[in-house]
Amino acid sequence: MKSILITIVCITFSLLMNAQTADSVKTTESNNLNNNKIEKEVFLVVEESPEFPGGQDAMMKFLGDNITYPKEALDAFIHGTVYVTFIVEQDGSVSNVKVLRGIGGGCDEEAMRVVQSMPKWIPGKQRGEPVRVQYSLPIRFVLHGAPKTEKNKKNKSKK
């Protein structure tokens, strides 16, 4: 079980995605209008990306220590990557956690549970001010020696 968690941490680290594409960096001339927009707007790209306290290594350790492979997924030999998106708020808290693409077997719910339990992040900044930033994170669930089932073949062929 420990090797499963270590593998999850290692693979997730290699697939870690930072803040997304450059569609939402907006500039306006009016400071009053600008400040109101910054408070409510969710950025995809910012000058300073949000960061898990302690950096990526600390996030991988947190995920490894807190993810429990769901029994239903173990019994059905379900493995793959759950893609989760969430917002890092101006105060560093995590909100709006959603699964973008899941694999079932309880893995989607486990990924959401662990992300929701994360400590406050160092918030992202735009023009020196903390802003709301959307962040996406792949969380990989791996079973060593899993038999080849139709579902596993489908998961493998999607990659």
Number of C-alpha atoms within 10 A of each C-alpha: 10 9 11 16 22 17 18 23 25 16 18 22 20 9 14 13 12 15 19 15 10 11 9 13 13 14 7 10 7 8 9 9 10 13 13 10 14 19 14 12 14 18 26 20 22 22 12 17 22 26 17 20 16 10 12 13 14 12 19 21 15 18 22 20 14 17 19 16 22 17 13 13 17 16 9 14 19 25 23 21 23 24 19 20 21 20 22 29 24 22 14 22 17 23 15 12 19 19 19 14 13 19 19 16 19 16 27 22 16 19 28 19 14 16 23 16 12 16 14 15 19 21 24 26 20 18 10 9 14 22 27 27 27 25 21 21 22 23 28 23 26 22 20 11 7 13 12 10 12 9 14 16 11 10 15 12 8 7 7
